[in-house]
Amino acid sequence: MGNKVRLAVVGGQRGGAFGSALVSLADTVELAAVCDLNPLVLVDWQSKYPGIAVFDSFDKLLDSPTVDAVFLATPMLIHARQAVQALRAGKHVLSEVIAAHTIEDGWELVEAVEQTGLTYMMAENYLFTRENMMVQQLARAGKFGEITYAECGYIHDCRNLFHHEDGSLTWRGEYIRDFNGAPYPTHSLGPVAKWLGIGDEGGDTFEELFTMNANNRASVAYFRERFGAEHPGAQPGFWRQGDTSSTLIRTKRGALISLRVDLQSSRPHNMVHYGLQGTKGAYMGPRFDGETPLIWQETEIAGEKGHEEWQPLWSCASKWEHPLWREWSAEALATGHGGGDLFVLQEFVTAVRERRRPLVDVYDAVTWSSVFPLSVQSTAAGGAPVRFVDYRQGK
């Protein structure tokens, strides 16, 4: 491999959102190819990036000697299979979330990474928002004391993504039709896991979870209004996934995490639904665009507790701003997901070049992603506790 990592984007529609990040990192990564089943998508990429190779077959792409790494921006249920295939073909892998949707796929992915020694990273971009990185700095420095509770939620009305124009279901629609668990956990859980040091050497681990889901009402109403009462999606019982999924996770050290996932309820999107409680402080993320994230830290004045008032998180920025945001804020804000798209790609490329484990390695990826299959199991059992799988096996 030369000085630059030669990257191929697999799944041109979602992958296109990373275009500005690729431009910002042109010194270290080269867009070598794009792969998609839709010829119009390939034409669009070639018009924006003249000279790149295009493929309509994943197998043919993996045979290319001009590609070092692949970015999987494909439908979620094939991420693990494609990642394993790419690793076995000698390619480093950056995969969109979630990494795997079954426990067995998680084991196969871990085995492929361990046997090939190649770099695998899950592209969890919510780790890299300005707020979440600053809170991580504070948490790792012990400014919240011992963390006892965290809450997080992915609340995003995605019903318009469940169908094509003719009313037939997309892969997302089929996913909500066929499963009932916590369908999209890692955007919420990833930052919290890093705040708690889950999976760190000598750190905490997820122990067990309990999941209960509401009835499905929102998608039935949406499809009835959009496509009429005769559409299958307008029929009660068609959708297995409840409107809201609520999961409680207990860690080995006794911390509690409350996770909400809601892809269907009618309300504005909230991508920063987080909260943190420790023995010496607390954090409360915004609940809507424009709201200020808040922090409280216990202080003492003349031997007595200080005023218990929230302060803007930004009041800590002069000391606790993450170094990446100090250096790259302008470039990051020009990319998607609160700057996360830039930092995800930067971390992956840097890990490949430095031959080190990335910030979200395969063990993080499969552990966070396992919340989905474990939550399906718990929901089916009426909210019964289900223990996490130890993918690290003491590593």
Secondary structure, 3 states (H helix, E strand, C coil): CCCCEEEEEECHHHHHHHHHHHHHCCCCEEEEEEECCCHHHHHHHHHHCCCCEEECCHHHHHCCCCCCEEEECCCHHHHHHHHHHHHHCCCEEEECCCCCCCHHHHHHHHHHHHHHCCCEEECCHHHHCHHHHHHHHHHHCCCCCCEEEEEEEEECCCHHHCECCCCCECHHHHHHHHCCCCCCCHHHHHHHHHHHCCCCCCCCCEEEEEEEECCCCHHHHHHHHHHCCCCHHHCCCCCCCCCCEEEEEEECCCCEEEEEEECCCCCCCEEEEEEEEECCEEEECCCCCCCCCEEEECCEECCEECCCCCEEHHHHHHHHCCHHHHHHHHHHHCCCHHHHHHHHHHHHHHHHHHCCCCCCCHHHHHHHHCHHHHHHHHHHCCCCCEECCCCCCCC
